[in-house]
Amino acid sequence: MNRLLCTKEAARLLKVSHRTLEDWRLKGSGPGFVKWGRAVRYRISDLEDFVGPIYRNTAEALHQ
């Protein structure tokens, strides 16, 4: 099972403030999350997917 992170832990991993992550969640522009009762949790795999693909060079990134 994928480890679940709270908002502050997920924000630290993404190097953004927890308020930014909360704002993204409200706007629907952030990473996927799960609700566990009233708690919001983030799976590491969803955070990795949100960051996006990894490129080997800038030319490769331009063609995406």
VOLUM-845739 format. One record per atom (N, C-alpha, C, O, CB): y, x, z; residue in one letter; atom name. Coordinates in nm, 4 decimals, decimal comma. Glycine has a CB too. Example, Ala and Ser with C-alpha at 12.3 -4.5 7.8 and 13.67 -1.06 7.14 Angstrom:
BEGIN
+----------+----------+----------+------+------+
!        Y !        X !        Z ! type ! atom !
+----------+----------+----------+------+------+
!  -0,5690 !   1,3190 !   0,7800 !    A !    N !
!  -0,4500 !   1,2300 !   0,7800 !    A !   CA !
!  -0,3300 !   1,3200 !   0,7800 !    A !    C !
!  -0,3319 !   1,4236 !   0,8465 !    A !    O !
!  -0,4473 !   1,1308 !   0,9046 !    A !   CB !
!  -0,2250 !   1,2850 !   0,7080 !    S !    N !
!  -0,1060 !   1,3670 !   0,7140 !    S !   CA !
!   0,0030 !   1,2900 !   0,7870 !    S !    C !
!   0,1138 !   1,3409 !   0,8039 !    S !    O !
!  -0,0598 !   1,4084 !   0,5725 !    S !   CB !
+----------+----------+----------+------+------+
***
This chain:
BEGIN
+----------+----------+----------+------+------+
!        Y !        X !        Z ! type ! atom !
+----------+----------+----------+------+------+
!  -0,1182 !   0,0845 !   0,0000 !    M !    N !
!   0,0000 !   0,0000 !   0,0000 !    M !   CA !
!   0,1245 !   0,0889 !   0,0000 !    M !    C !
!   0,1293 !   0,1929 !   0,0658 !    M !    O !
!  -0,0001 !  -0,0961 !   0,1226 !    M !   CB !
!   0,2211 !   0,0462 !  -0,0732 !    N !    N !
!   0,3466 !   0,1191 !  -0,0838 !    N !   CA !
!   0,4270 !   0,1036 !   0,0451 !    N !    C !
!   0,4368 !  -0,0065 !   0,0992 !    N !    O !
!   0,4282 !   0,0698 !  -0,2050 !    N !   CB !
!   0,4836 !   0,2115 !   0,0936 !    R !    N !
!   0,5644 !   0,2077 !   0,2163 !    R !   CA !
!   0,6906 !   0,1238 !   0,1929 !    R !    C !
!   0,7534 !   0,1331 !   0,0874 !    R !    O !
!   0,6026 !   0,3521 !   0,2621 !    R !   CB !
!   0,7261 !   0,0437 !   0,2903 !    L !    N !
!   0,8456 !  -0,0399 !   0,2817 !    L !   CA !
!   0,9585 !   0,0258 !   0,3589 !    L !    C !
!   0,9403 !   0,0692 !   0,4727 !    L !    O !
!   0,8182 !  -0,1825 !   0,3357 !    L !   CB !
!   1,0760 !   0,0329 !   0,2960 !    L !    N !
!   1,1936 !   0,0928 !   0,3579 !    L !   CA !
!   1,2969 !  -0,0152 !   0,3881 !    L !    C !
!   1,3116 !  -0,1108 !   0,3119 !    L !    O !
!   1,2542 !   0,2018 !   0,2666 !    L !   CB !
!   1,3676 !   0,0001 !   0,4981 !    C !    N !
!   1,4785 !  -0,0900 !   0,5272 !    C !   CA !
!   1,5964 !  -0,0507 !   0,4370 !    C !    C !
!   1,5908 !   0,0509 !   0,3678 !    C !    O !
!   1,5186 !  -0,0841 !   0,6799 !    C !   CB !
!   1,7009 !  -0,1303 !   0,4384 !    T !    N !
!   1,8167 !  -0,1067 !   0,3520 !    T !   CA !
!   1,8784 !   0,0306 !   0,3760 !    T !    C !
!   1,9113 !   0,1009 !   0,2804 !    T !    O !
!   1,9216 !  -0,2147 !   0,3742 !    T !   CB !
!   1,8942 !   0,0693 !   0,5009 !    K !    N !
!   1,9561 !   0,1992 !   0,5297 !    K !   CA !
!   1,8693 !   0,3151 !   0,4820 !    K !    C !
!   1,9212 !   0,4142 !   0,4305 !    K !    O !
!   1,9827 !   0,2129 !   0,6794 !    K !   CB !
!   1,7380 !   0,3037 !   0,4985 !    E !    N !
!   1,6482 !   0,4092 !   0,4511 !    E !   CA !
!   1,6515 !   0,4186 !   0,2986 !    E !    C !
!   1,6565 !   0,5281 !   0,2426 !    E !    O !
!   1,5042 !   0,3833 !   0,4996 !    E !   CB !
!   1,6487 !   0,3038 !   0,2324 !    A !    N !
!   1,6529 !   0,3018 !   0,0860 !    A !   CA !
!   1,7848 !   0,3583 !   0,0346 !    A !    C !
!   1,7868 !   0,4323 !  -0,0637 !    A !    O !
!   1,6327 !   0,1588 !   0,0335 !    A !   CB !
!   1,8939 !   0,3239 !   0,1000 !    A !    N !
!   2,0249 !   0,3753 !   0,0599 !    A !   CA !
!   2,0303 !   0,5266 !   0,0737 !    A !    C !
!   2,0838 !   0,5950 !  -0,0136 !    A !    O !
!   2,1358 !   0,3109 !   0,1435 !    A !   CB !
!   1,9756 !   0,5793 !   0,1822 !    R !    N !
!   1,9718 !   0,7256 !   0,2006 !    R !   CA !
!   1,8926 !   0,7919 !   0,0890 !    R !    C !
!   1,9325 !   0,8964 !   0,0375 !    R !    O !
!   1,9103 !   0,7620 !   0,3376 !    R !   CB !
!   1,7803 !   0,7314 !   0,0514 !    L !    N !
!   1,6974 !   0,7866 !  -0,0548 !    L !   CA !
!   1,7722 !   0,7888 !  -0,1886 !    L !    C !
!   1,7581 !   0,8835 !  -0,2660 !    L !    O !
!   1,5682 !   0,7059 !  -0,0679 !    L !   CB !
!   1,8514 !   0,6847 !  -0,2156 !    L !    N !
!   1,9277 !   0,6763 !  -0,3408 !    L !   CA !
!   2,0614 !   0,7499 !  -0,3336 !    L !    C !
!   2,1318 !   0,7619 !  -0,4339 !    L !    O !
!   1,9521 !   0,5309 !  -0,3767 !    L !   CB !
!   2,0958 !   0,7989 !  -0,2150 !    K !    N !
!   2,2233 !   0,8699 !  -0,1947 !    K !   CA !
!   2,3442 !   0,7789 !  -0,2188 !    K !    C !
!   2,4431 !   0,8198 !  -0,2795 !    K !    O !
!   2,2311 !   0,9917 !  -0,2876 !    K !   CB !
!   2,3341 !   0,6548 !  -0,1701 !    V !    N !
!   2,4458 !   0,5604 !  -0,1730 !    V !   CA !
!   2,4593 !   0,5019 !  -0,0328 !    V !    C !
!   2,3692 !   0,5169 !   0,0497 !    V !    O !
!   2,4240 !   0,4470 !  -0,2810 !    V !   CB !
!   2,5691 !   0,4366 !  -0,0063 !    S !    N !
!   2,5851 !   0,3732 !   0,1248 !    S !   CA !
!   2,5005 !   0,2457 !   0,1314 !    S !    C !
!   2,4681 !   0,1860 !   0,0288 !    S !    O !
!   2,7350 !   0,3408 !   0,1526 !    S !   CB !
!   2,4659 !   0,2059 !   0,2518 !    H !    N !
!   2,3885 !   0,0822 !   0,2656 !    H !   CA !
!   2,4707 !  -0,0379 !   0,2206 !    H !    C !
!   2,4148 !  -0,1378 !   0,1754 !    H !    O !
!   2,3423 !   0,0631 !   0,4112 !    H !   CB !
!   2,6019 !  -0,0289 !   0,2324 !    R !    N !
!   2,6884 !  -0,1380 !   0,1844 !    R !   CA !
!   2,6825 !  -0,1505 !   0,0319 !    R !    C !
!   2,6843 !  -0,2611 !  -0,0220 !    R !    O !
!   2,8342 !  -0,1147 !   0,2296 !    R !   CB !
!   2,6754 !  -0,0364 !  -0,0367 !    T !    N !
!   2,6609 !  -0,0394 !  -0,1824 !    T !   CA !
!   2,5301 !  -0,1062 !  -0,2201 !    T !    C !
!   2,5271 !  -0,1894 !  -0,3107 !    T !    O !
!   2,6674 !   0,1027 !  -0,2414 !    T !   CB !
!   2,4231 !  -0,0714 !  -0,1529 !    L !    N !
!   2,2927 !  -0,1309 !  -0,1809 !    L !   CA !
!   2,2947 !  -0,2814 !  -0,1527 !    L !    C !
!   2,2370 !  -0,3593 !  -0,2287 !    L !    O !
!   2,1831 !  -0,0622 !  -0,0970 !    L !   CB !
!   2,3600 !  -0,3223 !  -0,0450 !    E !    N !
!   2,3727 !  -0,4650 !  -0,0138 !    E !   CA !
!   2,4535 !  -0,5376 !  -0,1214 !    E !    C !
!   2,4192 !  -0,6492 !  -0,1605 !    E !    O !
!   2,4389 !  -0,4842 !   0,1240 !    E !   CB !
!   2,5600 !  -0,4744 !  -0,1689 !    D !    N !
!   2,6432 !  -0,5327 !  -0,2740 !    D !   CA !
!   2,5635 !  -0,5482 !  -0,4031 !    D !    C !
!   2,5704 !  -0,6523 !  -0,4685 !    D !    O !
!   2,7679 !  -0,4461 !  -0,2985 !    D !   CB !
!   2,4879 !  -0,4447 !  -0,4399 !    W !    N !
!   2,4036 !  -0,4530 !  -0,5589 !    W !   CA !
!   2,3035 !  -0,5669 !  -0,5458 !    W !    C !
!   2,2786 !  -0,6393 !  -0,6421 !    W !    O !
!   2,3301 !  -0,3202 !  -0,5825 !    W !   CB !
!   2,2457 !  -0,5832 !  -0,4265 !    R !    N !
!   2,1478 !  -0,6892 !  -0,4047 !    R !   CA !
!   2,2115 !  -0,8261 !  -0,4234 !    R !    C !
!   2,1522 !  -0,9144 !  -0,4853 !    R !    O !
!   2,0867 !  -0,6780 !  -0,2647 !    R !   CB !
!   2,3314 !  -0,8439 !  -0,3705 !    L !    N !
!   2,4007 !  -0,9718 !  -0,3849 !    L !   CA !
!   2,4362 !  -1,0021 !  -0,5302 !    L !    C !
!   2,4331 !  -1,1176 !  -0,5727 !    L !    O !
!   2,5265 !  -0,9723 !  -0,3003 !    L !   CB !
!   2,4698 !  -0,8984 !  -0,6057 !    K !    N !
!   2,5063 !  -0,9155 !  -0,7473 !    K !   CA !
!   2,3852 !  -0,9179 !  -0,8396 !    K !    C !
!   2,3973 !  -0,9544 !  -0,9566 !    K !    O !
!   2,5997 !  -0,8043 !  -0,7905 !    K !   CB !
!   2,2689 !  -0,8795 !  -0,7884 !    G !    N !
!   2,1488 !  -0,8753 !  -0,8705 !    G !   CA !
!   2,1416 !  -0,7539 !  -0,9603 !    G !    C !
!   2,0686 !  -0,7545 !  -1,0594 !    G !    O !
!   2,1402 !  -0,9980 !  -0,9533 !    G !   CB !
!   2,2165 !  -0,6491 !  -0,9274 !    S !    N !
!   2,2195 !  -0,5304 !  -1,0140 !    S !   CA !
!   2,1473 !  -0,4103 !  -0,9535 !    S !    C !
!   2,1466 !  -0,3025 !  -1,0130 !    S !    O !
!   2,3627 !  -0,4926 !  -1,0440 !    S !   CB !
!   2,0881 !  -0,4272 !  -0,8389 !    G !    N !
!   2,0226 !  -0,3153 !  -0,7712 !    G !   CA !
!   1,8726 !  -0,3151 !  -0,7922 !    G !    C !
!   1,8205 !  -0,3886 !  -0,8760 !    G !    O !
!   2,0528 !  -0,3190 !  -0,6238 !    G !   CB !
!   1,8045 !  -0,2334 !  -0,7168 !    P !    N !
!   1,6585 !  -0,2257 !  -0,7270 !    P !   CA !
!   1,5926 !  -0,3520 !  -0,6726 !    P !    C !
!   1,6509 !  -0,4255 !  -0,5930 !    P !    O !
!   1,6063 !  -0,1029 !  -0,6519 !    P !   CB !
!   1,4693 !  -0,3751 !  -0,7179 !    G !    N !
!   1,3932 !  -0,4879 !  -0,6658 !    G !   CA !
!   1,3680 !  -0,4719 !  -0,5166 !    G !    C !
!   1,3629 !  -0,3602 !  -0,4651 !    G !    O !
!   1,2606 !  -0,5022 !  -0,7406 !    G !   CB !
!   1,3524 !  -0,5829 !  -0,4485 !    F !    N !
!   1,3275 !  -0,5803 !  -0,3044 !    F !   CA !
!   1,2327 !  -0,6933 !  -0,2686 !    F !    C !
!   1,2087 !  -0,7834 !  -0,3489 !    F !    O !
!   1,4601 !  -0,5922 !  -0,2240 !    F !   CB !
!   1,1797 !  -0,6878 !  -0,1487 !    V !    N !
!   1,0935 !  -0,7944 !  -0,0980 !    V !   CA !
!   1,1540 !  -0,8497 !   0,0302 !    V !    C !
!   1,2238 !  -0,7793 !   0,1032 !    V !    O !
!   0,9485 !  -0,7427 !  -0,0730 !    V !   CB !
!   1,1265 !  -0,9747 !   0,0556 !    K !    N !
!   1,1666 !  -1,0369 !   0,1817 !    K !   CA !
!   1,0430 !  -1,0462 !   0,2687 !    K !    C !
!   0,9390 !  -1,0960 !   0,2255 !    K !    O !
!   1,2315 !  -1,1783 !   0,1591 !    K !   CB !
!   1,0544 !  -0,9993 !   0,3890 !    W !    N !
!   0,9467 !  -1,0058 !   0,4867 !    W !   CA !
!   1,0026 !  -1,0826 !   0,6046 !    W !    C !
!   1,0651 !  -1,0257 !   0,6942 !    W !    O !
!   0,8945 !  -0,8621 !   0,5288 !    W !   CB !
!   0,9792 !  -1,2118 !   0,6032 !    G !    N !
!   1,0482 !  -1,2986 !   0,6985 !    G !   CA !
!   1,1952 !  -1,2995 !   0,6612 !    G !    C !
!   1,2305 !  -1,3330 !   0,5481 !    G !    O !
!   1,0273 !  -1,2507 !   0,8466 !    G !   CB !
!   1,2807 !  -1,2632 !   0,7547 !    R !    N !
!   1,4244 !  -1,2542 !   0,7261 !    R !   CA !
!   1,4662 !  -1,1142 !   0,6838 !    R !    C !
!   1,5791 !  -1,0929 !   0,6397 !    R !    O !
!   1,5045 !  -1,2963 !   0,8479 !    R !   CB !
!   1,3751 !  -1,0196 !   0,6973 !    A !    N !
!   1,4063 !  -0,8797 !   0,6687 !    A !   CA !
!   1,3958 !  -0,8494 !   0,5194 !    A !    C !
!   1,3079 !  -0,9009 !   0,4503 !    A !    O !
!   1,3131 !  -0,7877 !   0,7473 !    A !   CB !
!   1,4865 !  -0,7654 !   0,4713 !    V !    N !
!   1,4831 !  -0,7154 !   0,3343 !    V !   CA !
!   1,4192 !  -0,5770 !   0,3381 !    V !    C !
!   1,4561 !  -0,4931 !   0,4202 !    V !    O !
!   1,6273 !  -0,7106 !   0,2704 !    V !   CB !
!   1,3237 !  -0,5538 !   0,2495 !    R !    N !
!   1,2563 !  -0,4250 !   0,2426 !    R !   CA !
!   1,2467 !  -0,3809 !   0,0969 !    R !    C !
!   1,2405 !  -0,4629 !   0,0053 !    R !    O !
!   1,1157 !  -0,4325 !   0,3074 !    R !   CB !
!   1,2457 !  -0,2496 !   0,0784 !    Y !    N !
!   1,2376 !  -0,1899 !  -0,0548 !    Y !   CA !
!   1,1117 !  -0,1059 !  -0,0651 !    Y !    C !
!   1,0836 !  -0,0243 !   0,0227 !    Y !    O !
!   1,3626 !  -0,1041 !  -0,0852 !    Y !   CB !
!   1,0352 !  -0,1259 !  -0,1730 !    R !    N !
!   0,9199 !  -0,0401 !  -0,1992 !    R !   CA !
!   0,9700 !   0,0854 !  -0,2694 !    R !    C !
!   1,0596 !   0,0782 !  -0,3536 !    R !    O !
!   0,8115 !  -0,1141 !  -0,2854 !    R !   CB !
!   0,9133 !   0,1986 !  -0,2356 !    I !    N !
!   0,9536 !   0,3250 !  -0,2976 !    I !   CA !
!   0,9348 !   0,3181 !  -0,4485 !    I !    C !
!   1,0175 !   0,3703 !  -0,5233 !    I !    O !
!   0,8730 !   0,4426 !  -0,2390 !    I !   CB !
!   0,8285 !   0,2551 !  -0,4938 !    S !    N !
!   0,8048 !   0,2443 !  -0,6387 !    S !   CA !
!   0,9161 !   0,1657 !  -0,7077 !    S !    C !
!   0,9527 !   0,1981 !  -0,8206 !    S !    O !
!   0,6692 !   0,1770 !  -0,6659 !    S !   CB !
!   0,9704 !   0,0634 !  -0,6423 !    D !    N !
!   1,0817 !  -0,0128 !  -0,7007 !    D !   CA !
!   1,2088 !   0,0712 !  -0,7061 !    D !    C !
!   1,2870 !   0,0593 !  -0,8004 !    D !    O !
!   1,1072 !  -0,1413 !  -0,6201 !    D !   CB !
!   1,2299 !   0,1555 !  -0,6063 !    L !    N !
!   1,3464 !   0,2448 !  -0,6071 !    L !   CA !
!   1,3331 !   0,3480 !  -0,7187 !    L !    C !
!   1,4311 !   0,3796 !  -0,7862 !    L !    O !
!   1,3622 !   0,3156 !  -0,4702 !    L !   CB !
!   1,2125 !   0,4005 !  -0,7384 !    E !    N !
!   1,1889 !   0,4965 !  -0,8460 !    E !   CA !
!   1,2100 !   0,4319 !  -0,9824 !    E !    C !
!   1,2680 !   0,4933 !  -1,0719 !    E !    O !
!   1,0472 !   0,5540 !  -0,8364 !    E !   CB !
!   1,1636 !   0,3090 !  -0,9985 !    D !    N !
!   1,1849 !   0,2371 !  -1,1246 !    D !   CA !
!   1,3330 !   0,2128 !  -1,1500 !    D !    C !
!   1,3788 !   0,2200 !  -1,2641 !    D !    O !
!   1,1096 !   0,1037 !  -1,1235 !    D !   CB !
!   1,4074 !   0,1842 !  -1,0449 !    F !    N !
!   1,5506 !   0,1588 !  -1,0576 !    F !   CA !
!   1,6252 !   0,2830 !  -1,1051 !    F !    C !
!   1,7171 !   0,2737 !  -1,1865 !    F !    O !
!   1,6078 !   0,1113 !  -0,9243 !    F !   CB !
!   1,5857 !   0,3980 !  -1,0544 !    V !    N !
!   1,6517 !   0,5233 !  -1,0935 !    V !   CA !
!   1,6359 !   0,5458 !  -1,2431 !    V !    C !
!   1,7280 !   0,5957 !  -1,3078 !    V !    O !
!   1,5934 !   0,6434 !  -1,0147 !    V !   CB !
!   1,5219 !   0,5103 !  -1,2987 !    G !    N !
!   1,5022 !   0,5181 !  -1,4423 !    G !   CA !
!   1,4139 !   0,6323 !  -1,4853 !    G !    C !
!   1,3602 !   0,7062 !  -1,4027 !    G !    O !
!   1,6324 !   0,5298 !  -1,5097 !    G !   CB !
!   1,3992 !   0,6460 !  -1,6169 !    P !    N !
!   1,3103 !   0,7494 !  -1,6706 !    P !   CA !
!   1,3665 !   0,8900 !  -1,6517 !    P !    C !
!   1,4864 !   0,9092 !  -1,6310 !    P !    O !
!   1,2848 !   0,7243 !  -1,8182 !    P !   CB !
!   1,2781 !   0,9853 !  -1,6593 !    I !    N !
!   1,3157 !   1,1264 !  -1,6493 !    I !   CA !
!   1,3144 !   1,1853 !  -1,7896 !    I !    C !
!   1,2189 !   1,1661 !  -1,8648 !    I !    O !
!   1,2189 !   1,2053 !  -1,5539 !    I !   CB !
!   1,4199 !   1,2567 !  -1,8245 !    Y !    N !
!   1,4312 !   1,3196 !  -1,9559 !    Y !   CA !
!   1,4157 !   1,4703 !  -1,9437 !    Y !    C !
!   1,4444 !   1,5290 !  -1,8394 !    Y !    O !
!   1,5658 !   1,2849 !  -2,0216 !    Y !   CB !
!   1,3703 !   1,5311 !  -2,0509 !    R !    N !
!   1,3536 !   1,6758 !  -2,0533 !    R !   CA !
!   1,4773 !   1,7465 !  -2,1067 !    R !    C !
!   1,4994 !   1,8639 !  -2,0768 !    R !    O !
!   1,2331 !   1,7128 !  -2,1370 !    R !   CB !
!   1,5579 !   1,6763 !  -2,1853 !    N !    N !
!   1,6801 !   1,7346 !  -2,2401 !    N !   CA !
!   1,7795 !   1,6241 !  -2,2746 !    N !    C !
!   1,7424 !   1,5068 !  -2,2769 !    N !    O !
!   1,6487 !   1,8202 !  -2,3648 !    N !   CB !
!   1,9042 !   1,6592 !  -2,3014 !    T !    N !
!   2,0079 !   1,5589 !  -2,3263 !    T !   CA !
!   1,9860 !   1,4835 !  -2,4567 !    T !    C !
!   2,0195 !   1,3654 !  -2,4661 !    T !    O !
!   2,1439 !   1,6246 !  -2,3282 !    T !   CB !
!   1,9304 !   1,5500 !  -2,5573 !    A !    N !
!   1,9041 !   1,4816 !  -2,6843 !    A !   CA !
!   1,8054 !   1,3675 !  -2,6641 !    A !    C !
!   1,8213 !   1,2599 !  -2,7218 !    A !    O !
!   1,8502 !   1,5805 !  -2,7892 !    A !   CB !
!   1,7051 !   1,3908 !  -2,5835 !    E !    N !
!   1,6064 !   1,2866 !  -2,5551 !    E !   CA !
!   1,6731 !   1,1682 !  -2,4854 !    E !    C !
!   1,6417 !   1,0530 !  -2,5154 !    E !    O !
!   1,4916 !   1,3426 !  -2,4681 !    E !   CB !
!   1,7626 !   1,1952 !  -2,3947 !    A !    N !
!   1,8318 !   1,0896 !  -2,3217 !    A !   CA !
!   1,9236 !   1,0086 !  -2,4129 !    A !    C !
!   1,9385 !   0,8879 !  -2,3939 !    A !    O !
!   1,9120 !   1,1491 !  -2,2070 !    A !   CB !
!   1,9847 !   1,0730 !  -2,5105 !    L !    N !
!   2,0754 !   1,0048 !  -2,6021 !    L !   CA !
!   2,0043 !   0,9039 !  -2,6889 !    L !    C !
!   2,0655 !   0,8056 !  -2,7305 !    L !    O !
!   2,1459 !   1,1044 !  -2,6886 !    L !   CB !
!   1,8778 !   0,9246 !  -2,7177 !    H !    N !
!   1,8022 !   0,8359 !  -2,8077 !    H !   CA !
!   1,7395 !   0,7173 !  -2,7354 !    H !    C !
!   1,6664 !   0,6392 !  -2,7963 !    H !    O !
!   1,6936 !   0,9143 !  -2,8779 !    H !   CB !
!   1,7668 !   0,7038 !  -2,6098 !    Q !    N !
!   1,7092 !   0,5917 !  -2,5341 !    Q !   CA !
!   1,8006 !   0,4750 !  -2,5304 !    Q !    C !
!   1,7674 !   0,3725 !  -2,4709 !    Q !    O !
!   1,6763 !   0,6327 !  -2,3942 !    Q !   CB !
+----------+----------+----------+------+------+
***
